[in-house]
């Protein structure tokens, strides 16, 4: 019986402390920014927030804006539908897809990519065939069909876009290195 009043007093003290903390937090918090119809109609305009020093920034993709402020997202990159094969950006990178794959069905019953890229149809559609590694199981045994762990193409392969790289890249594939060495020897 005696602990009941103590419990009530403790609950009251906690409520008062929470109310004081909430009031202090509200006073020190910046005013929320309201998105107007004018700013919503121009999504391509970048935020005008001041850049932050690199050491103070948690997210390098936010283009210099502090993480506690909302900024307008960049425009969506456009798919390059040129059917031109790109060089790889790092060793062992899965090749990128040089065409649009909108409305391609890839599920457990159907894989639209294999219509053109299966080994049986690649010559007819003039498409690069699926690598032999995609026909191997995890014990390196060859299968008659695509391995289930390699069946969902867009787990690794992405569509080429006109997006600018987020970081600089100086990777050169082996063919480029060998041709540069041959050019040096020729000179």
Backbone bond lengths (Angstrom), bond angles and torsions (degrees), N, CA, C in turn:
res aa  C-N    CA-C-N  psi(-1)  N-CA   C-N-CA  omega(-1)  CA-C   N-CA-C  phi
1 X - - - 1.439 - - 1.509 111.67 -
2 X 1.316 115.05 -37.12 1.448 119.51 -174.61 1.532 111.63 -70.35
3 X 1.326 119.57 -27.36 1.464 122.31 -177.98 1.528 112.46 -76.71
4 X 1.324 118.30 -16.09 1.459 120.79 -179.76 1.534 111.91 -63.35
5 X 1.340 120.65 -46.56 1.469 119.82 177.39 1.534 111.72 -64.43
6 X 1.321 117.83 -34.92 1.464 120.37 178.17 1.528 110.92 -65.41
7 X 1.306 117.28 -38.62 1.461 121.67 178.44 1.524 110.17 -65.21
8 X 1.331 116.88 -41.53 1.454 120.45 178.53 1.525 111.44 -64.78
9 X 1.328 117.06 -41.89 1.470 120.71 178.62 1.525 110.14 -64.39
10 X 1.328 117.50 -43.28 1.466 121.51 179.00 1.533 110.66 -61.78
11 X 1.317 118.02 -43.03 1.465 121.81 178.43 1.517 110.77 -63.44
12 X 1.345 117.16 -39.71 1.457 121.12 178.82 1.526 111.10 -65.86
13 X 1.328 117.24 -41.06 1.469 121.29 178.49 1.535 110.02 -63.73
14 X 1.311 118.14 -41.19 1.466 122.12 179.47 1.526 110.22 -64.99
15 X 1.323 118.21 -42.53 1.460 121.67 178.57 1.527 111.56 -63.27
16 X 1.337 117.03 -42.01 1.460 120.41 179.35 1.529 109.95 -65.15
17 X 1.337 117.04 -43.95 1.463 120.61 179.19 1.527 110.71 -62.34
18 X 1.325 118.12 -41.13 1.466 121.47 178.80 1.525 110.59 -64.95
19 X 1.336 117.98 -39.84 1.466 121.28 179.21 1.525 110.71 -65.70
20 X 1.321 117.53 -41.43 1.470 120.93 178.25 1.533 109.88 -65.44
21 X 1.321 117.11 -44.61 1.472 120.67 178.24 1.519 112.07 -61.12
22 X 1.314 116.70 -40.58 1.467 120.50 178.51 1.523 110.83 -65.00
23 X 1.349 116.80 -43.35 1.470 120.54 -179.45 1.522 110.96 -64.68
24 X 1.320 118.05 -42.04 1.466 121.41 179.07 1.525 109.94 -66.50
25 X 1.297 117.31 -40.79 1.465 121.26 179.33 1.515 111.83 -64.33
26 X 1.306 117.92 -38.65 1.469 121.48 179.42 1.516 111.30 -65.94
27 X 1.336 117.02 -37.50 1.465 120.45 -178.87 1.522 111.37 -70.14
28 X 1.342 118.57 -36.39 1.464 121.18 -176.22 1.523 112.94 -88.82
29 X 1.315 118.09 -13.71 1.471 120.61 -179.25 1.518 109.88 -75.99
30 X 1.362 117.65 143.89 1.465 119.24 177.04 1.519 110.82 -68.21
31 X 1.312 114.92 155.52 1.457 120.33 178.74 1.525 109.91 -64.27
32 X 1.327 119.47 135.46 1.467 120.13 178.01 1.522 110.22 -66.57
33 X 1.341 115.04 142.50 1.446 120.08 179.52 1.517 109.13 -91.93
34 X 1.314 115.33 131.62 1.463 121.26 -179.78 1.517 107.75 -98.00
35 X 1.326 117.02 130.09 1.461 121.68 177.81 1.514 107.81 -80.35
36 X 1.317 115.98 122.09 1.457 120.13 178.97 1.515 109.76 -91.45
37 X 1.313 115.91 168.31 1.462 119.66 179.53 1.516 110.45 -66.86
38 X 1.332 117.48 -26.63 1.464 120.15 179.39 1.520 110.57 -66.91
39 X 1.363 117.24 -45.19 1.460 118.94 -179.26 1.524 111.08 -74.74
40 X 1.340 117.48 -29.27 1.462 119.44 179.17 1.518 111.39 -71.31
41 X 1.321 118.02 -24.43 1.459 119.32 -178.67 1.519 112.44 -82.23
42 X 1.328 118.38 -8.40 1.461 123.04 179.21 1.529 110.57 -122.22
43 X 1.338 119.04 70.46 1.461 120.16 -175.76 1.518 113.31 -70.43
44 X 1.332 118.98 -16.78 1.451 120.48 -176.48 1.522 112.56 -81.12
45 X 1.332 118.07 -11.98 1.452 120.84 -178.00 1.519 108.59 -78.22
46 X 1.330 116.53 128.34 1.456 120.67 -179.76 1.516 109.84 -74.23
47 X 1.298 116.06 157.86 1.449 121.13 179.38 1.519 110.35 -67.03
48 X 1.317 115.87 151.37 1.461 119.91 -179.17 1.514 111.49 -99.76
49 X 1.319 117.99 20.12 1.456 119.82 178.97 1.518 109.83 -68.88
50 X 1.322 114.28 152.35 1.461 119.46 -178.23 1.521 109.59 -75.56
51 X 1.357 117.66 143.93 1.460 119.98 178.01 1.525 111.61 -63.81
52 X 1.314 114.98 153.89 1.453 121.81 -179.01 1.512 107.87 -111.69
53 X 1.320 116.88 148.34 1.462 120.52 176.72 1.515 109.36 -60.36
54 X 1.331 116.24 146.25 1.470 121.06 -174.54 1.516 112.00 -58.41
55 X 1.326 118.25 -34.43 1.455 120.64 -179.48 1.518 113.23 -69.42
56 X 1.332 117.72 -24.85 1.455 121.72 -179.02 1.514 112.74 -88.92
57 X 1.301 117.62 -4.74 1.451 121.44 -172.36 1.519 110.21 -99.08
58 X 1.326 116.37 133.77 1.455 121.14 179.39 1.512 112.66 -94.49
59 X 1.305 117.31 -29.64 1.458 121.61 -173.21 1.521 109.35 -122.81
60 X 1.339 117.21 110.84 1.453 121.35 -176.90 1.511 114.40 -71.74
61 X 1.312 119.11 -11.80 1.455 121.90 -177.55 1.533 111.04 -89.02
62 X 1.312 118.31 -5.16 1.468 121.32 -175.58 1.519 112.59 -83.09
63 X 1.306 118.65 7.64 1.461 123.38 174.21 1.526 112.53 56.64
64 X 1.315 117.15 41.89 1.453 121.11 174.14 1.509 115.56 84.96
65 X 1.310 119.05 0.54 1.469 120.77 179.85 1.518 109.18 -87.70
66 X 1.322 117.45 143.98 1.471 119.90 176.87 1.521 110.49 -63.01
67 X 1.324 115.67 150.38 1.457 119.53 -176.98 1.520 113.16 -71.23
68 X 1.321 117.96 -15.35 1.466 119.26 179.87 1.520 112.33 -92.29
69 X 1.347 118.21 9.50 1.459 120.98 178.03 1.521 110.00 -122.31
70 X 1.314 114.97 142.58 1.463 121.58 178.50 1.527 109.01 -82.53
71 X 1.327 117.73 132.78 1.459 121.34 177.41 1.525 109.05 -124.46
72 X 1.315 115.43 160.82 1.463 119.66 177.34 1.521 109.00 -73.91
73 X 1.327 118.38 135.90 1.463 120.46 179.62 1.518 110.73 -71.60
74 X 1.341 117.34 155.09 1.466 118.96 175.42 1.527 110.04 -69.43
75 X 1.312 115.91 161.90 1.454 119.89 177.09 1.519 110.45 -62.46
76 X 1.306 116.87 149.22 1.462 120.87 176.17 1.521 108.93 -66.19
77 X 1.324 116.64 138.41 1.459 120.84 178.31 1.521 109.28 -71.25
78 X 1.328 116.26 145.76 1.469 120.83 179.39 1.526 109.32 -88.84
79 X 1.317 115.38 142.22 1.459 121.30 177.09 1.523 108.79 -71.01
80 X 1.327 115.80 131.71 1.463 120.22 175.32 1.515 107.53 -87.57
81 X 1.295 116.52 114.02 1.454 122.44 -176.42 1.529 108.98 -106.96
82 X 1.337 116.25 53.94 1.460 120.38 -172.94 1.520 113.52 -103.69
83 X 1.307 117.86 -7.92 1.462 122.96 -176.59 1.529 112.62 55.18
84 X 1.337 116.49 30.59 1.465 121.74 175.61 1.518 107.18 -105.74
85 X 1.320 115.97 124.55 1.455 121.27 -177.19 1.529 109.98 -73.81
86 X 1.320 117.34 127.61 1.465 123.05 179.84 1.512 111.51 -86.95
87 X 1.346 115.30 153.55 1.461 119.69 170.90 1.523 108.47 -70.74
88 X 1.306 115.99 157.52 1.458 119.81 -179.47 1.527 110.28 -82.48
89 X 1.317 116.30 153.31 1.454 122.16 -176.48 1.523 112.65 -94.68
90 X 1.336 117.73 -12.72 1.463 121.68 178.99 1.527 107.81 -161.19
91 X 1.343 117.03 159.74 1.467 119.20 -178.48 1.527 111.94 -59.96
92 X 1.292 116.37 140.63 1.462 124.94 177.27 1.537 113.35 65.30
93 X 1.328 118.01 19.25 1.465 121.02 176.73 1.521 108.83 -67.86
94 X 1.325 118.02 134.30 1.464 118.93 173.09 1.525 109.11 -63.58
95 X 1.322 118.43 139.22 1.466 119.14 179.10 1.527 111.08 -58.26
96 X 1.326 115.91 145.84 1.461 119.94 176.99 1.527 109.27 -83.79
97 X 1.307 116.23 159.75 1.467 122.34 -177.19 1.529 108.26 -90.89
98 X 1.339 118.78 117.61 1.469 120.30 -175.27 1.525 114.69 -87.95
99 X 1.317 117.17 24.91 1.470 120.41 178.30 1.517 108.85 -151.39
100 X 1.306 116.23 164.12 1.460 121.37 179.83 1.531 110.25 -69.53
101 X 1.322 115.85 143.05 1.468 119.88 175.70 1.530 110.29 -121.91
102 X 1.327 116.16 23.90 1.460 119.83 177.05 1.528 109.11 -58.70
103 X 1.300 115.92 137.64 1.461 124.53 178.60 1.528 114.10 65.72
104 X 1.340 117.67 16.11 1.462 120.16 172.87 1.529 107.59 -75.71
105 X 1.317 116.30 131.79 1.455 120.14 177.79 1.519 108.06 -92.34
106 X 1.322 115.80 119.73 1.462 121.49 174.31 1.522 106.14 -132.34
107 X 1.311 115.42 100.63 1.457 121.12 176.44 1.517 108.87 -143.34
108 X 1.316 118.31 -173.51 1.469 120.25 -174.22 1.524 113.08 -65.08
109 X 1.331 118.05 -18.49 1.463 121.03 -178.33 1.525 114.03 -101.47
110 X 1.328 117.56 -18.83 1.454 120.08 -173.25 1.523 110.08 -151.32
111 X 1.332 115.94 142.81 1.456 121.58 175.11 1.525 107.27 -135.62
112 X 1.322 116.46 103.88 1.470 122.33 -176.97 1.526 111.93 -62.95
113 X 1.328 118.13 -29.37 1.466 121.15 -179.21 1.531 111.31 -61.26
114 X 1.334 115.69 -35.84 1.460 119.77 -175.60 1.525 112.97 -72.32
115 X 1.335 118.34 -12.68 1.461 120.02 175.59 1.528 109.79 -57.89
116 X 1.332 116.73 -43.11 1.470 121.19 -178.57 1.525 113.11 -99.78
117 X 1.332 117.70 -34.57 1.463 120.57 -169.95 1.526 114.50 -96.75
118 X 1.321 119.10 -0.01 1.472 118.88 176.15 1.525 108.32 -67.17
119 X 1.286 116.74 155.78 1.463 120.76 -176.60 1.531 110.75 -62.40
120 X 1.313 117.45 -29.43 1.466 120.99 -179.28 1.532 112.06 -74.02
121 X 1.325 118.24 -32.05 1.470 121.06 -173.95 1.525 114.64 -106.83
122 X 1.304 119.64 -7.37 1.468 122.07 -172.68 1.525 112.11 -60.00
123 X 1.321 118.25 -41.48 1.464 120.27 179.87 1.526 111.71 -65.90
124 X 1.310 116.58 -41.39 1.455 120.85 -178.28 1.532 111.66 -65.00
125 X 1.356 117.46 -36.69 1.465 120.86 -178.48 1.526 112.60 -97.33
126 X 1.326 117.49 2.74 1.465 123.55 -177.94 1.525 110.98 52.20
127 X 1.317 115.81 45.13 1.462 122.92 178.74 1.518 109.23 -114.42
128 X 1.316 118.26 149.07 1.464 118.57 176.47 1.526 110.05 -64.98
129 X 1.320 116.94 132.44 1.470 118.48 179.88 1.522 111.18 -72.60
130 X 1.317 115.57 156.52 1.450 121.76 176.13 1.524 108.20 -62.16
131 X 1.323 116.41 137.98 1.460 121.88 -179.04 1.525 111.11 -59.47
132 X 1.316 116.27 149.94 1.470 120.15 178.42 1.527 111.30 -62.60
133 X 1.330 117.48 -23.65 1.471 119.67 178.55 1.519 111.63 -63.86
134 X 1.338 117.58 -22.74 1.458 121.12 179.84 1.532 111.71 -76.63
135 X 1.324 117.13 -10.20 1.466 122.33 178.39 1.524 111.80 -100.59
136 X 1.336 117.01 8.39 1.460 120.66 -178.03 1.522 110.41 -104.88
137 X 1.342 115.17 142.42 1.460 118.20 174.95 1.533 108.97 -85.42
138 X 1.320 116.92 -176.91 1.465 119.30 -176.28 1.524 113.40 -69.47
139 X 1.325 118.39 -10.36 1.466 122.54 175.90 1.522 111.42 -101.30
140 X 1.336 117.05 15.92 1.469 124.23 179.33 1.525 113.01 62.08
141 X 1.320 117.92 27.73 1.454 122.76 175.12 1.529 107.73 -95.50
142 X 1.325 117.78 133.31 1.461 121.30 -178.13 1.522 111.02 -75.82
143 X 1.324 114.68 139.73 1.458 122.37 -179.96 1.522 109.59 -110.18
144 X 1.320 116.98 163.03 1.465 120.99 178.32 1.528 111.08 -77.57
145 X 1.322 117.87 -24.89 1.464 122.15 179.94 1.528 109.14 -125.54
146 X 1.315 115.04 174.39 1.463 120.82 178.77 1.525 109.73 -57.69
147 X 1.322 115.92 138.40 1.457 121.20 178.25 1.532 109.50 -63.77
148 X 1.314 118.51 139.17 1.468 119.96 179.20 1.532 112.99 -57.96
149 X 1.320 118.23 -29.96 1.467 119.16 179.68 1.525 112.61 -79.36
150 X 1.330 118.28 -6.77 1.463 122.29 176.61 1.528 112.12 -116.19
151 X 1.316 117.30 9.33 1.465 122.63 -173.21 1.523 113.51 -73.37
152 X 1.332 117.48 -35.54 1.461 121.62 -176.56 1.524 108.81 -91.28
153 X 1.330 115.79 92.37 1.467 123.63 -169.11 1.521 113.49 -56.33
154 X 1.344 116.95 -42.95 1.461 118.62 -173.40 1.520 113.56 -81.03
155 X 1.327 117.47 14.14 1.460 119.94 166.58 1.529 109.33 -73.80
156 X 1.323 116.97 -30.73 1.467 121.51 -178.44 1.521 112.87 -117.52
157 X 1.311 117.19 -38.29 1.464 122.05 -175.75 1.523 110.16 -91.97
158 X 1.333 116.63 133.05 1.460 121.63 -179.82 1.515 109.64 -120.95
159 X 1.321 115.85 158.05 1.451 122.20 179.52 1.529 109.22 -75.60
160 X 1.324 116.77 140.40 1.464 121.56 175.88 1.516 109.29 -71.55
161 X 1.326 115.91 135.15 1.464 120.83 177.24 1.520 109.29 -130.85
162 X 1.325 115.21 172.68 1.465 120.09 177.71 1.530 111.65 -90.29
163 X 1.323 117.67 19.73 1.467 121.72 -179.50 1.520 110.34 -65.71
164 X 1.320 115.35 140.88 1.458 120.21 176.81 1.527 108.21 -79.12
165 X 1.341 117.89 142.43 1.470 119.48 179.53 1.524 111.00 -62.73
166 X 1.325 116.42 144.56 1.456 121.05 178.89 1.528 111.57 -78.98
167 X 1.321 117.03 -26.02 1.465 121.38 178.59 1.523 108.54 -133.73
168 X 1.332 115.95 155.70 1.467 120.32 178.75 1.526 109.74 -70.37
169 X 1.334 115.64 150.74 1.460 120.00 -178.20 1.518 108.51 -141.94
170 X 1.328 117.07 124.96 1.465 121.47 179.73 1.523 111.50 -113.79
171 X 1.333 117.63 20.12 1.466 121.04 -179.31 1.527 110.65 -64.28
172 X 1.344 115.30 137.53 1.465 121.55 173.94 1.522 107.12 -125.49
173 X 1.326 116.07 133.75 1.462 118.23 178.40 1.533 109.20 -76.17
174 X 1.298 116.18 168.02 1.468 121.54 -173.72 1.527 112.07 -62.30
175 X 1.329 117.85 -34.25 1.462 120.31 179.14 1.527 111.15 -64.16
176 X 1.315 117.15 -40.19 1.465 121.07 178.63 1.524 110.66 -65.81
177 X 1.318 117.18 -43.15 1.464 121.29 -179.84 1.522 110.45 -62.96
178 X 1.326 116.92 -45.14 1.467 120.32 -179.59 1.527 111.60 -64.87
179 X 1.331 117.08 -39.90 1.470 118.80 179.53 1.532 111.09 -68.90
180 X 1.321 118.29 -34.20 1.468 121.24 176.32 1.525 110.63 -65.74
181 X 1.333 117.19 -39.38 1.459 120.54 178.10 1.529 111.14 -66.50
182 X 1.316 117.52 -38.47 1.454 120.61 177.53 1.516 110.93 -66.22
183 X 1.324 117.41 -37.68 1.463 121.52 176.90 1.531 110.92 -64.56
184 X 1.322 117.26 -38.53 1.475 120.64 178.25 1.525 110.70 -65.62
185 X 1.340 116.40 -41.64 1.466 120.10 179.50 1.527 111.25 -67.02
186 X 1.322 116.20 -34.37 1.472 119.86 -179.31 1.521 111.52 -71.06
187 X 1.310 117.90 -28.83 1.478 121.27 -179.01 1.453 111.18 -84.97
